[in-house]
Amino acid sequence: MKAMGVSEFGGPESLRILELPVPEAGAGEIRIRVSAATVNPVDAMVRRGQAFVFDAEPPYVPGMEAAGIVDQVGPGVRSGVSIGDRVSVIAVISGAHGAYAEYLVVPAESAVPAPRGASDAAAATLAMNGLTAQMALDLLQMPERGTVAVTGAAGAVGGYAVQLAQADGLRVIADAAPQDEQLVRDLGADIVVARGADFAGQVREYAPQGVDGLVDSAGIAAGAARAVRDGGRVATSAGGQLADAERERGITIQQTFVPDYAREHARLERLRQLADEGRLTLRVARILPAEQAVEAHRLLDQGGLRGRVVLIF
């Protein structure tokens, strides 16, 4: 089968077309014929040798979420998945096992029916980014009707966090650059503040005692944590540490690691249902043929995307 991956780490130009054996579905697994695979920041980390490459031999195939058609069902699968079903899936990268490939094997729990009416490209953006946002909210252990702040709200993970928090009945304060303010409002943020160094100060204008939790998808936890109340929580998908002053206030920080949620089928099914209901917005920034993965990664490295670049197989 054709796949896109790297044998040597480097920039976007290190991505190559690979010829790999077609994988077989084992016990409890399904195989899909990939229609679309999303390009995410973690894929650039794989390309550079910074993630999911330490316990496997080259080549390395990136890609943690995809959409496609089930074409093989392994023994012991009891989730109701059938050959011919159109699904959205999350994949855990391991060596040459990644979603930038014509065929992909995943545990049956890592797949749900593709959202109704969604294109292949849009359906591919659901699983990994959605579960990352859901995991962040779970880590916050938010009180009922609490207030959550979200950084990077115009991005894929941040946007899902805004919408999932709204679905949970939370009050949402989110950031946006001027050109993204309407987008973030449309996603459901109750209050939109300016993106930038004074994020915490602006949040405190609307939540003087501090918010209950912060979803940091912009990698600014060190400064943004000042927006959190004493004893509150920070969940970050972009890394970062807290300043000593915030730790002294009893604030804790946790890093999302979405592979831990790869078999959380009930959570993945809820994401699919919210997308079906129009309460979770699937955003595609650009669609490219898989052979143009180099260009896709150049766009990723440039930043500023509103939605995900998607490779079509």
PyMOL commands that set and color helices and strands:
alter all, ss='L'
color gray80, all
select helices_A, chain A and resi 12-14+41-48+108-110+120-124+127-140+156-167+178-187+199-206+221-227+244-248+258-261+265-276+290-302
alter helices_A, ss='H'
color red, helices_A
select strands_A, chain A and resi 2-5+16-19+29-39+65-73+86-90+103-107+111-113+147-151+171-176+191-194+211-216+228-236+252-255+284-289+308-312
alter strands_A, ss='S'
color yellow, strands_A
deselect
rebuild
show_as cartoon
